[in-house]
Amino acid sequence: MEPLLLNIGFGNTIVADKIVAILSPNSSPMKRVKDEAKEEKRLIDVTHGRKTRAIIIMESNHVILSSIQPETVSQRFESLVKKEEE
C-alpha cells in the first residue's frame, strides 16, 4: 500500500500516517519545542521565509514548520483519510 502524502504547502508533502500532532505555534511551550528541535537538528522548516502558522510533530520526533494554518492542514488530513477509506 502506498503511503498517504499530505500537502503542507509550497509543494512539500509528508507521510500522513506518521503525524502525531498539528499544533499552533503561538504558545511558549511550542516555541520551546521548536527551539529544542532546532538545537537537536530535528527541525524542518518549509515556510519559505513566511510566518510559521503550524507546527507538525512526527513519529520520528521531527518538528516541521509550515506556513499553512493548523486548521487547513487538519482539513487536508481529514479529506485525505476519507478519500483513502472510499
Order of alpha helices (4+ residues) and beta strands (2+ residues): beta-beta-beta-alpha-beta-beta-beta-alpha
